[in-house]
């Protein structure tokens, strides 16, 4: 789940970043295009101004020329020269600025031709004034009244202005659409970014909530586990205490049993008669010290041996009165028998047998032998 | 002005205390120097005259900005700087620029915090201004994105024609 949320958050962050980069790129592109649109609008205004200035400076120049013809004053001459110079400058600039527009170029060329005519005429007037005097110049100026060139120039300038005004309208519209496009780009991108950031916020909050719930569940599980461990530890402590106690009691019981056994052994060994304890199957399971002394065998050599091989009666072979009496659960006394001795001749004894009972069931027999 | 080793910087330094005073026509140099007041035309034309005499290659540049605002500077080719009357009061009185008209126009217009529309190189002899070359800012746009911009027709190659000369 964690990985999934991380992936989603990374994807959202990536989308927001990509969107920002895209918006920045579009904004930069739009700014560049807006600059271009603005430049085109400025360009159109400039062409209009230059075109109007051609006509205005021509009129100024011709007025100054006429003044010069009348006054022959150097200041008037400087004035018409400067005005003509300005007119040429405006014409050159208008020509340079409309070189991308074939129709306007055509008009500028025509305008240049007409202006050139006016300049040539002015040159003639000045030459006439300087070479032939005032009257010749005055006559020349007077003959100019019927010239239609100025009207043609005015018409061309107006055409150029109209054309530029139309272009201005279109370029201004482009500029407006450009600004509107930029505005919408920014609005849409901002709205998208806000939505994405909102989604991101929701995801983070959801993730934090899930993490808090997981932490709570973990804490509760830990608490329950700790409770269980505590309870189990207490149980184990109790069991351990009980075991320690039981062990102690068992040791005590063992000690008592050992003492009783030793006591029994001491009693058995302190009896002066020879005693054999035999099992239900007729095998020796215990002997006392006089029996060991009498037979000359070690205790371990006697234990497990058939009683009939140590104590032989005078009865016929194949019958053992001790076993028979034991099976029948009765005492037996006054049985004459011989005890096998390790080194030497068997010793004659008078034997008695007493069955051993455990809850009324015969489990063995005690045979007491007295030497005769 | 009569220093043997005149440089654009030394020339510009001479005008640090001059006042700005606009004249519609260009003042004779002696009037400009005597009154210690003038405008960009007076300063640039004088710079052009003086520095040319001291062996520099100069060009007069007229930058047009929207609203009939025109500013004239004098570019010194060897130093790759231009002299601008508006910079006379600053510590750095010359401005570095590439020699092409576009670069000069860009810098000049930026100093006015304005756009430029066209720029011309011109000469001034005997009270007459003669344009050598004119560049429009939108020239590059018509080459770069001709189809996008409103244009009434394809660029036309103007026939080479003799320039109108005002010499009378």
Interface residues (C-beta under 8 A of the other chain):
Chain A: X36 X38 X39 X40 X42 X43 X45 X46 X49 X78 X81 X82 X84 X85 X86 X88 X89 X91 X92 X93 X95 X96 X97 X99 X100 X101 X102 X103 X104 X105 X106 X108 X109 X112 X115 X116 X119 X122 X123 X126 X127 X163 X167 X170 X171 X174
Chain B: X25 X64 X66 X68 X115 X117 X118 X120 X122 X127 X128 X129 X130 X131 X134 X135 X136 X137 X138 X139 X141 X142 X145 X146 X149 X150 X151 X152 X153 X154 X155 X156 X158 X159 X161 X163 X164 X166 X168
